[in-house]
Amino acid sequence: MTTFNKITPSVLESFSKILGNEYVLSDAESVLNYSHDETEDLHFPPEVILKPRTPEEISQIMLICNREQIPVTPRGAGTGLSGAALPVYGGVILSLERFNKILEIDERNLQATVEPGVINEVFQLAVREKGLFYPPDPASKGSCFLGGNIALSSGGPKAVKYGTTKEYVLNLEVVLPTGEIIWTGANVLKNSTGFNLTQLMVGSEGMLGIVTKIVFRLLPLPQKTIVMLVPFYSAGKACESVASVFKAGIIPSAMEFMERDAIDWALRFVSGISIQIDEKVQAHLLIELDGNDMEGMMKDAEAIGEIMTRFDCGEILFADTEEQKQNLWRMRRCIGEAVKSHSVYKEEDTVVMRAELPRLLAGVKEIGSKYGFKSVCYGHAGDGNLHVNIIKGEMSDDDWNNKLPLGIREIFTLCVKLGGTISGEHGIGWVQKDYMDIAFTSKALELQKQIRDVFDPNGIMNPGKMFK
């Protein structure tokens, strides 16, 4: 275990000389604000918050922290759900919020160069104005930073058709823990030159370096969408129907599963949405098709409707207007916040092959009965990614702290047994690291730790994350 040092007055003075006093914060309010992200109710106070603006400033900071053995936790918007941005050993929070520029949108090559503090949706809208498309769309797209999306290889509803963040990253400028500034690759679509450092950085949770520029590839913007809400009288049947759609040769741009409780809580949480739901309905699929050929899309929608009837579905709702489409998506995207506002909870980011989704859902409910917890499930059914929100409810503090981890371990063990793994898009961070042995052999874990040590020999970068 690395021994870290406290920040001395002389080190603090050095930070101020690099950044100016305005961007070196240690007041009580700032420390509180940066002590948490959106992961449960966890708080770990940093000693200081630094807000650099250039890669060179970050380089100078890292040289000092590496020399003085001071832990550094990179931070984006603080919307993460795995605790990856929590400064568990104090030290420095390195905020990327001033890196907020879209540097170039290259319409000729369908690429863009951006800084990591750009908000996902701001970037999406900027490229959309030029007829281009950046698909990754996490639920927090209105607030999360692209740098955080890189750190966790974030997904979202459109991952089922278009893939996650990693599919769109061509090249990265990175400041290493030892202070050097490198580019990881090249701005090309094909690259078999050396090890793929770019993809190694994507999903590394800020443990290998600090991303300061991102080169994304873009797609042409689909011009049309169809959105349909399909009710089911059995949650299991809803999950069973998913694989049949793909087997029929149809690839929706989104296919989202919502249990009855999830949609009920969301409708109570968000205003301005009115949907009548039969009391016997137990789950919904929210399905989107996109493209430019409306006639072909309508044929696919009709085929989906026919498939759904084989799985005990109710009357399918087609969104007739853009407002109806947006309301359905607003309902889906607010489920996490709705659950969080309802109770103390833990969210597990399970993922299996899509055809195994019914077995995963059934297993989660059986494990919940065994350990005495209630769960609200929803997520990206099209790619087998089920978010399991575990509600504390009437569980005692002792059971919540001691029995529940055993139940979570059983859920993750089931995921791996079904050919899946323990996180689809939220990452490992602080809260899931105790379960990494379920997904990896000891040798595979050892190799990952050795890679980390090559980049960060003194162990100062985002310590305490991913590995025990």
Rosetta blueprint (number, residue, H / E / L):
1 M L
2 T L
3 T L
4 F L
5 N L
6 K L
7 I L
8 T L
9 P H
10 S H
11 V H
12 L H
13 E H
14 S H
15 F H
16 S H
17 K H
18 I H
19 L H
20 G L
21 N H
22 E H
23 Y H
24 V E
25 L E
26 S L
27 D L
28 A H
29 E H
30 S H
31 V H
32 L H
33 N H
34 Y L
35 S L
36 H L
37 D L
38 E L
39 T L
40 E L
41 D L
42 L L
43 H L
44 F L
45 P L
46 P L
47 E L
48 V E
49 I E
50 L E
51 K L
52 P L
53 R L
54 T L
55 P H
56 E H
57 E H
58 I H
59 S H
60 Q H
61 I H
62 M H
63 L H
64 I H
65 C H
66 N H
67 R H
68 E H
69 Q L
70 I L
71 P L
72 V E
73 T E
74 P E
75 R E
76 G L
77 A L
78 G L
79 T L
80 G L
81 L L
82 S L
83 G L
84 A L
85 A L
86 L L
87 P L
88 V L
89 Y L
90 G L
91 G L
92 V E
93 I E
94 L E
95 S E
96 L L
97 E L
98 R L
99 F L
100 N L
101 K L
102 I E
103 L E
104 E E
105 I E
106 D E
107 E L
108 R L
109 N L
110 L L
111 Q E
112 A E
113 T E
114 V E
115 E L
116 P L
117 G L
118 V L
119 I E
120 N H
121 E H
122 V H
123 F H
124 Q H
125 L H
126 A H
127 V H
128 R H
129 E L
130 K L
131 G L
132 L E
133 F E
134 Y L
135 P L
136 P L
137 D L
138 P L
139 A L
140 S L
141 K L
142 G L
143 S L
144 C L
145 F E
146 L H
147 G H
148 G H
149 N H
150 I H
151 A H
152 L H
153 S L
154 S L
155 G L
156 G L
157 P L
158 K L
159 A H
160 V H
161 K H
162 Y H
163 G L
164 T L
165 T H
166 K H
167 E H
168 Y H
169 V E
170 L E
171 N E
172 L E
173 E E
174 V E
175 V E
176 L L
177 P L
178 T L
179 G L
180 E L
181 I E
182 I E
183 W E
184 T L
185 G L
186 A L
187 N L
188 V L
189 L L
190 K L
191 N L
192 S L
193 T L
194 G L
195 F L
196 N L
197 L H
198 T H
199 Q H
200 L H
201 M H
202 V L
203 G L
204 S L
205 E L
206 G L
207 M L
208 L L
209 G L
210 I E
211 V E
212 T E
213 K E
214 I E
215 V E
216 F E
217 R E
218 L L
219 L E
220 P E
221 L L
222 P L
223 Q L
224 K E
225 T E
226 I E
227 V E
228 M E
229 L E
230 V E
231 P E
232 F E
233 Y L
234 S L
235 A H
236 G H
237 K H
238 A H
239 C H
240 E H
241 S H
242 V H
243 A H
244 S H
245 V H
246 F H
247 K H
248 A L
249 G L
250 I L
251 I L
252 P L
253 S L
254 A E
255 M E
256 E E
257 F E
258 M E
259 E E
260 R H
261 D H
262 A H
263 I H
264 D H
265 W H
266 A H
267 L H
268 R H
269 F H
270 V L
271 S L
272 G L
273 I L
274 S L
275 I L
276 Q L
277 I L
278 D L
279 E L
280 K L
281 V L
282 Q L
283 A E
284 H E
285 L E
286 L E
287 I E
288 E E
289 L E
290 D E
291 G E
292 N L
293 D L
294 M H
295 E H
296 G H
297 M H
298 M H
299 K H
300 D H
301 A H
302 E H
303 A H
304 I H
305 G H
306 E H
307 I H
308 M H
309 T H
310 R H
311 F H
312 D L
313 C E
314 G L
315 E L
316 I L
317 L E
318 F E
319 A L
320 D L
321 T L
322 E H
323 E H
324 Q H
325 K H
326 Q H
327 N H
328 L H
329 W H
330 R H
331 M H
332 R H
333 R H
334 C L
335 I H
336 G H
337 E H
338 A H
339 V H
340 K H
341 S H
342 H H
343 S L
344 V L
345 Y E
346 K E
347 E E
348 E E
349 D E
350 T E
351 V E
352 V L
353 M L
354 R H
355 A H
356 E H
357 L H
358 P H
359 R H
360 L H
361 L H
362 A H
363 G H
364 V H
365 K H
366 E H
367 I H
368 G H
369 S H
370 K H
371 Y H
372 G L
373 F L
374 K E
375 S E
376 V E
377 C E
378 Y E
379 G E
380 H E
381 A H
382 G H
383 D H
384 G L
385 N E
386 L E
387 H E
388 V E
389 N E
390 I E
391 I E
392 K L
393 G L
394 E L
395 M L
396 S L
397 D H
398 D H
399 D H
400 W H
401 N H
402 N H
403 K H
404 L H
405 P H
406 L H
407 G H
408 I H
409 R H
410 E H
411 I H
412 F H
413 T H
414 L H
415 C H
416 V H
417 K H
418 L L
419 G L
420 G L
421 T E
422 I L
423 S L
424 G L
425 E L
426 H L
427 G L
428 I L
429 G L
430 W L
431 V L
432 Q L
433 K H
434 D H
435 Y H
436 M H
437 D H
438 I H
439 A H
440 F L
441 T L
442 S H
443 K H
444 A H
445 L H
446 E H
447 L H
448 Q H
449 K H
450 Q H
451 I H
452 R H
453 D H
454 V H
455 F H
456 D L
457 P L
458 N L
459 G L
460 I L
461 M E
462 N L
463 P L
464 G L
465 K L
466 M L
467 F L
468 K L
